[in-house]
Amino acid sequence: MAKFGFIGMGNIGNAILRSLLHVYGKEELTFTDLNRKKVAQVEKETGIKAVGSNRECAEVSECVVLAVKPQFYDAVLSDIRDVVTKKHIIISIAPGVSIESVNEKLGGNRRIVRAMPNTPALLGEGMTGVCYDARQFEEVEKQTLETFFESFGKMEILPEYLMNAAVCISASAPAYIYMFIEALADAGVKYGMPRDVAYRMAAQGVVGSAKMVLETGKHPGALKDEVCSPGGTTIYAVAVLEEYGLRNAVIKACDACYEKCIDM
């Protein structure tokens, strides 16, 4: 019996599976995917043995990770409905799919964990919003879930009504940040800086700034103020960002993301 079985082997599922190898043995993990070429590649690179179907994956696993896109959920849940029991832990990582929805399609009275990781999980620097009914799980199972999510980054337990917000400000956020890094690098290139240098400088600036927020505990506004000397260069740049609505643009982008979560 495998500890974790993955249905789907896209970028996130693949990243999590490989991260778990730092915690669990190969024999404790399994997976399945419709792309047989991908299956062969993952087997070769990780040594983890795949199974032949969604149903078999659920049959041989204690925890089933649904690592497919939302549009494939109905088909996958139909495949495994008859083999999933009350003893299974089902981990759902699709945006916009509620615990109630998954539970109902699995026949009810099932134990569902809803989670929203992001792509930095590929480097072990993911951030995952996690939601589940703690009353349904033993303490050892809660520890297993913590080990699972922290194998590829950090986790934050949230009530389910905040899971769509987690999509907006964490799961989708890398895309916004990549755009910001690209814009900074474009400015550097405009001033004559080689593009590869500009990307490295902009990206490290983002990494360092994020660590300042996490490790100092200071308010982001206070940290911003520390960079802005009176009459200095940075406050002039900040004034222009305010003039062109950086904050409002980010909030509006999150609004659009949130509405799409609701519509899924």
N, C-alpha and C positions, 0 to 999 in steps of 0.2 A: 504493500500500500504506500503510495507516494504522499508526502506531506502536502505538496502543492501541485496542482495540475492546471496548466494554462490553455485556455481555448482561444486561439489567435496568437500570432507571433509577429505583430507589427512593431514599430519602433519602441513603444512604451513597454509592451509585453516582453519583447526581447531584452530590453534594458533591465527590467525587473528580474527576469529569469537569471540573467548573468550575475546580477548583484547578489542574488540569493546563494550563489555558489560560494560566497565568502562566509556563509553561515551554515548551510546545509550540504550534505553529500549529494553527489549526482543521482544516486539511487532514490533520494527523497523527492526528486523533482521529475516532472514529465510535462508534455505539451502536445498539442495537435494544431494543424493549420491546413487549409485547403491547398495552399501552394506547396506542392511536394518538393520543388527545388529549394524553397526556403527551409523546409523541414530537414532535408539532407544537409544543408549548409549549417544549420544550428546544431544538429547532431554531431557533425564533424568537428565544429569549433568548440563545443562545450562538453561533449561526451555524454550529454543527457539523452536518454532514449525517448523517442516520440511514440505516441499511440496512434491508431488509425482513424479514430472518429471522436466527435464531441461526446457521444454517449460513453465510449470506453474511457475517455479522460475523466469523466465524472465518477465512473464506477471504481476507478483505481486510486482516487485522490480523496484526502480528507478535506482539503480546501480547494475550491474550484475558482479560478480567476477568470472572469469574463473579460478578455482583452480584445474584443472586437468592437467595431463601430456601431453606434446606436441602431442604424438601419438593418443590422444583421441580428439584433437581439431576439426578435420574435422567432426566427428560424432556430437559433442556438438553444433558446429556452425550451422550445418544443422538442428538440432532440434529447435534452437531458431531463425533462420533466419527470419521466417515469423512474429514473434511477437516483434522483436526488432525494435524500432523506432528511429528517430533523437533525441528524448527526453531522451533516455536511455544513461547512461554512462557505458561503458564496460571496466572493469579493467582486463587486461590479465597479468598473472604472470608466464608464461611459458618461459623458456630459448629458444632463437633462433627463436621465432615467431614474425615476424614484424607486425607493425601497419597496413601496407598496406595489408598484407596477411589476417589478421583478418577482416579488413574493406571489402575487396573484397568478402570474403566468407559469409559476412553478407548482401551483396547486395549493398554495397557502400554508401557513404554519412552518415556514422555512426561515433559516437564520441568514440574513443578508447584511453585508457590510458595503456601504456605498463610499467610494473614494474618488478623489480627483487629483492625480499626480500631474507633473509637468515634465517636459522633455529633458531638463537638466538631470533627470534621473539617469540618463545615459552616462553621466560622469559621477554618479553618486552624490549629486548636489540637488536632488529633487526636493520639491515642497508638495506635500500631499494633505489635502483636507479630507478628513475621515469621519464617517457618521455610522453609528450602529446603536441598537438597543442593548445597553450593557447588562440588562437583566437576563438576557438570553445566553450569556457567555460565562463560563467558569473563569476564575482568575488566571489559570494557566493558559487558557485560550486568548485572553486579553493580552497576555505577555507574548504569545505567539504572533498576534496581530502587530504589536508594537515592534517586534523583531523584524517582521516582514517589511513594514513600511520604512523603518529606519535603516534597513539594509541598503536603500538607495537614496537616502537623504533625511529630511526632517518631516515630522507629521504634526498636525494640529487637529484635535478632536473638535468637531463643530456640530451644532444642531442641524437637522436636515434643511431647515428653511434658509440656511446660509450657504448651502452647497453650490447653488448657482452663482453666488457672489465669489466663491472660491474659484470657479471657472474663470470669471472675469479678471480677478486681480492676481491669480497665481498660475493657473493652467494655461491661459491664453497670453499672460503677461510677457513671456519670453519673446513673442513676436513683436510686441510694442518696443521692447528694450533693444532688440536687434535693429529695428528701424531707427531708434535714437542713436545707437552706436554708428550705424551707417551714415546718418546725417552728420554726426560729429566728424567722422572720417572724411566725408565729402568736403567739409569745410577745410580740414587739414590739407587735402589735395589741392583745393582752390588756392591755398597759400603757399603751395610748392612742396608739401611734405609727400614723400613716397607713400602710396596707398597702403602697403603692408605695415609700414611704421604707424600710419594714422590709425589703422584698425587695432593694432596692439595697444597703442596709447589710450584710445577711446575705451576699449574693452576693459583694460586694467583700471581705468578711472571708474568704471561702473562697478567692477568687482570690489575695489577698495572702498568706494562710497557705501555699498551695501553692507560691507563688514563693519563700517563705522556705525551704521544704524543698529545692527544686530548686537555688536559687542560693547558699545558704549552705553546703550540704553537711552541715549539722548533723543529728543524730538527731532525729526528730520528738518524742521524749520530752524531749530537752534543750530544744527550742524551747518545748514545753509548760511546762516548769519555769520558763523565763524569764518567762512570763506570770503564773505563780502566786506572788504575793508571800506571805510568811509571814503567816498569819492574815487574808489578804485575801479579796476577793469571789470571785475565780476558783477558788481551791482548794476553796471550799465547793461551787461548781457542779460541779467535777471529781469531788468525793467523791460527789455525787448521781448523776452519770453512771456511776460505778463501781458504786454501789449498785444501780442499775437495769439494769446489764449491757450497756452500750453496746458494749464490745469483743466480748463473747460474741455479741450479736445480729448484729453485722456478720460475724463469722466463720461463724456458723450460716447466715446468708443466702448467703455465698459457698459453703458446703458444698452448699446446695440447688441453687445455680446450677451447681456442678461436676457434681453427680449428673445434672442434666438434660443437660449436655453429653455425658456418657457414654451416656445413653439415646437421644440423637438419631441 
